Amino acid sequence: MYEYDGIDFNQMGDTSVETLETEQATTAIYEDILAIVKSAVDFNSASLLLLSKKKKLQTVAQFGEGCNFINSMRFKMGNGLSAWLAQRKRTICLSDIHRGARHGHNPIRSFVAAPILFQENVIGILNLAHILPNAFGPEEVETIEELLTSIAPRINSLMSNES
């Protein structure tokens, strides 16, 4: 046993491992949420952003390269279009984006971002992107919003446990 001034370093190690395991489990759950969404709506990349204790959006899971626009712009809840939309509690669907060749071989052509609301408060936002134009329409947006409504209590519970 390793002790110094009454501190059991073996026990600290166990606590750190337990914390790490909890963080890994939480990350896995967030990744599972993206998989659930993917089973209902096709996309090439996604970002799940949740509010931190400082009320700023932070990416907690992503699929593919993740996605957000205008990251250089700062807003009250963080950077990018996601933060702006979260402040307004708005969903946006961009069906046919022309970003040009400078964005690689698979540029984003369709984008949807939807806030995650719990008891009418924004707790995060989900961004989805596709390389095909018109990949998202009203039906997909409705499906995404319904999924987020059903998943929001679980996300809120996870966020509360992280505090």
Secondary structure, DSSP 8 states (H G I E B T S, - for coil): --EETTEEHHHHHHHHHHHHHHHHHHHHHHHHHHHHHHHHS--SEEEEEEE-TTS-EEEEEEETT---S-TT-EETTEEHHHHHHHHHT--EEES-----GGG-SS---EEEEEEEEETTEEEEEEEEEESSTT---HHHHHHHHHHHHHHHHHHHHHHHHH-
